[in-house]
Amino acid sequence: AAGTAPNHDSFSAYDEVARHMKEPSIVYKVENTWKVVALISIADAILSTSLHVRIMAFIYFKPRITWCHQRSKHSHFISLWDSKDASGCINIERYEDTWPVLS
């Protein structure tokens, strides 16, 4: 789950994003892989910085946006495996570029 491994996702960063969202959102703070996968399987869309969450969203054909750096393991996965019409990485420093993709 996000925020549980050193130098990975951060619950505080996700909480900050949720505060700015106009639509209801969930920052899921459960450290159980199967419960996270179950939540992804029923989600309307996924926004994450996690490659593993991106892969699960890909497997379940969910609309997905990943915040990452352009030269990252995320962009490598996307270029190799994801569909051509799926959103790529959105540079985390340019998070404001997320909203037009969601429209």
C-alpha positions in Angstrom: 0.0 0.0 0.0 1.1 3.6 -0.5 3.2 5.1 2.1 4.5 1.9 3.6 7.8 1.4 1.9 10.7 3.8 2.4 11.2 6.2 -0.5 7.9 5.2 -2.1 4.4 6.7 -2.1 3.3 8.9 0.7 -0.1 9.0 2.4 0.4 12.7 3.2 0.9 13.5 -0.5 -2.3 11.6 -1.4 -4.2 13.3 1.4 -3.1 16.7 0.0 -4.3 15.7 -3.5 -7.7 14.5 -2.0 -8.2 17.9 -0.3 -8.0 19.6 -3.7 -10.3 17.2 -5.6 -13.8 18.4 -6.3 -15.2 14.8 -6.7 -15.2 12.2 -3.9 -12.0 10.3 -3.6 -10.5 7.6 -1.4 -7.0 7.5 0.1 -6.9 3.8 1.0 -4.6 3.2 3.9 -4.8 -0.5 4.3 -1.6 -2.7 4.1 -3.3 -5.7 2.5 -2.4 -6.4 -1.1 -5.6 -8.3 -1.9 -7.8 -5.6 -0.5 -6.0 -3.0 -2.5 -6.4 -5.1 -5.7 -10.1 -5.6 -4.9 -10.6 -1.9 -4.5 -8.8 -1.2 -7.8 -11.0 -3.8 -9.5 -14.2 -1.8 -8.7 -12.7 1.8 -9.0 -14.0 4.2 -11.6 -10.5 5.5 -12.3 -7.0 5.3 -10.7 -4.5 8.1 -9.9 -1.3 7.0 -8.4 2.5 7.2 -8.2 2.8 3.5 -7.8 3.9 1.3 -10.7 2.2 -1.7 -9.1 -1.1 0.1 -8.8 -0.7 1.1 -12.5 -0.2 -2.5 -13.4 -3.3 -3.6 -11.5 -5.3 -0.8 -13.1 -4.0 -1.9 -16.5 -5.1 -5.5 -15.8 -8.6 -4.4 -14.9 -8.9 -2.0 -17.8 -9.4 1.0 -15.6 -8.7 4.6 -16.7 -5.4 5.4 -15.1 -3.1 8.3 -14.5 0.4 7.9 -13.1 2.4 10.7 -11.7 6.1 10.0 -12.2 9.2 11.3 -13.8 9.5 10.9 -17.6 12.5 8.6 -17.5 11.2 6.1 -15.0 10.2 2.5 -14.6 6.6 3.7 -15.0 7.2 5.2 -18.4 9.2 2.1 -19.4 6.2 -0.1 -18.5 3.8 2.1 -20.3 5.8 2.2 -23.5 6.2 -1.6 -23.5 2.8 -2.9 -22.3 0.1 -0.2 -22.0 -2.3 0.7 -24.8 -1.3 3.5 -27.1 -4.4 5.6 -26.1 -3.7 5.2 -22.3 -2.4 8.2 -20.5 1.4 8.1 -20.0 3.3 9.5 -17.1 2.4 13.0 -16.0 5.4 14.7 -14.6 4.9 14.9 -10.8 6.2 18.5 -10.9 3.5 19.4 -13.4 0.6 17.8 -11.6 -1.7 20.5 -12.9 -1.5 18.8 -16.3 -3.5 16.0 -14.8 -6.9 17.7 -14.9 -7.1 18.1 -18.8 -6.4 14.4 -19.1 -9.3 13.6 -16.9 -11.7 15.8 -18.9 
